[in-house]
Amino acid sequence: MAQEDAGSQNSISSQPMAKFAHDEVVPYQNSQLDKKEQVADMFNSIAYRYDFMNRFLSVGIDVWWRKKAISQLKTLAPKQILDVATGTGDVAILTYRMLKPEKITGIDISTGMLELGKQKIEKLALSDKIQLQKGDSEVITFEDNHFDAITVAFGVRNFQNLDKGLKEMYRVLKPGGKLVVLEFSKADSGVLSALFNFYMNKVTPAIGKLFAKNKDAYQYLNDSVQAFPEGQTFLTIMHDAGFTQTYLKKLSLGICTIYCGSK
């Protein structure tokens, strides 16, 4: 669904930041740390099992989801790409293989995830093309209008302030540039939705406890998915952050959704 222009960048940045239900969802209920710190600690603790758990829990379909998201940038042919919440660099690596941009910069708040990502990139001899560094989606350390495209795969749910993160990504995106967000969503079918909810709420935390030794991390996955403002609601939030020409594509009967917007 296309949206009309939301106004100038200055008027957008001067608006107060909105808060959403998922902003308050945290991995550890009894922790005194804020969401950002908890999320960083959570991913540090499961980093060694993260890639395995992604393939195992999704039966490998997550790779196809990522490829479908990256394909939204093919006609744009971006040269400079920012991958936010890059984790172990899966999207950055796939993006380079599919689009061959000049440079991809990946940022993440988890040093544990970044270290594994850097090892993967070095083994693939892509260190001159993909650079991973510690970085916060809400305070991106690049100048305005710097990147041709920005990707975020399964990361916006983890933002401490979704509105602020979106506005920061809008700021560093060049005019004519494009944001592609890949995120879990609730299944369309009633029966499938019930099965998906059971899987996410019961099976996934149990598997997380068994293999990653962290049930809370995978319970948080379900809780954050349930609270996330998905579908047309998220497109409206993107539009309010300044993005135009917004649209979504549902994947796997709505279990996952691609959201896109331009500057």
Secondary structure as UniProt FT lines:
FT   HELIX           9..13
FT   HELIX           21..24
FT   TURN            29..30
FT   HELIX           35..58
FT   TURN            59..60
FT   HELIX           61..70
FT   HELIX           71..73
FT   TURN            74..76
FT   STRAND          80..84
FT   TURN            87..88
FT   HELIX           90..99
FT   STRAND          103..108
FT   HELIX           111..123
FT   TURN            124..125
FT   TURN            127..129
FT   STRAND          130..134
FT   TURN            137..138
FT   TURN            144..145
FT   STRAND          147..153
FT   HELIX           156..158
FT   HELIX           162..172
FT   STRAND          173..184
FT   HELIX           190..198
FT   HELIX           199..203
FT   HELIX           204..211
FT   HELIX           215..227
FT   HELIX           232..240
FT   TURN            241..242
FT   STRAND          244..251
FT   HELIX           252..254
FT   STRAND          256..262
//
